Amino acid sequence: MNFIHLLAWAISLCSIALMLLRPRGIAEYIWISGGALLLVVTRLLPIANAAHAIYEGLDVYLFLAGMMVLAEVARHEGVFDWVADASIRHANGSATKLFLLVYLAGTVVTILLSNDATAVVLTPAVLAAVKRARIEPRPYLLACAFIANAASFVLPISNPANLVIFGQKLPALLPWTRTFLVPSLVAIVATFFCLRILERKDLRAKTVLPEKPLSLRNGGRMALAGIALAAVVLLAASASGKQLGAPTCVVGLLVLLLVTLRDRKAMRAVLTGVSWSVLPLVAGLFMIVEALNRAGMLQLTQRGLVWLAHTPDGYGKMIAGSTVALLSNVMNNLPVGLAGGTALQQMHSSNSLIHAVLIGVDLGPNLSVTGSLATILWLIALRREGVEITAMTFLKMGAIVMTVPLLLSLLALR
């Protein structure tokens, strides 16, 4: 490895580290975008390669934009507040039952609207609801974070990382379901019981029923109908093996236009409420991974995968999934998914390795607050509400809540 390659590695890894540490509270996307631009300015990443890397992420950008718009419309119209309030009322004073209902709500939102929606818009609604119920919010907030990753491989649309790993070769819905349905159900159930046991002390409390129930406005009903439409369209696109970015974006904009016809202020409120900084963050990560691949990471990854492909049956997927899961917490799962997906596609690896890598990328980030984009967004959402769950608290939980479901899911993978 020559000096040029070492410099590319240094700039890339430094950018990722600064994104995770956020010194001086500077936003994540600034560190990543700045690092990507520095790679181009220093000619460590040629402009043509940078442009190609950005273009490779087009489907992911469209998918994220559509999902964020859909989620923000639902938030603006009070859908998530209504769901959280309904959960409190159906809990009948039981904190344990409320925990289950919040977990189920997070599961559904993650499956149909992606893990980022659970992190960004369901979390604040759950926090507001448990404050009204006058109970300790931590178990319910952690439930939002952990289920956002645990349920993120039920469907291809449940996590942008799924699109990144498979690229143009994203499996159609039926093959995907045959492969990932059982492991994902194992992950969801195992995550629930692990978190339920760890938080059992705070879940013994009684909830206070709010005086007035929240009602769903006409705009909220329209937003719910839009989410249902989006689910149908995306499932149809997935079933036919088509890319998901463009349909997601079109449905998101269509729902926004319909809501705007009823409320002209909705357009501005929704567009200003969306976290658009996610897009340059993801684009910057695509560029950084391209620079790392040019500096030798692709070859190193391929060598490791070739070795795993020759290990005895079953061991390879366990090692691959576990290694990727740990790396996702060191480097964040998007660059790890990009690197692993690129290597797997080029070497035409076995399906079992690809599937194990996807589970590791999706479920592994439950170990730390820096593991996935969804968990980072969840942390940002908590900061906005003046709530803090420390990295050490999350790590102590994640050591069990990630490890047990990950191993069980990989064992369930066929």
Order of alpha helices (4+ residues) and beta strands (2+ residues): alpha-alpha-alpha-alpha-alpha-alpha-alpha-alpha-alpha-alpha-alpha-alpha-alpha-alpha-alpha-alpha-alpha-alpha-alpha-alpha-alpha
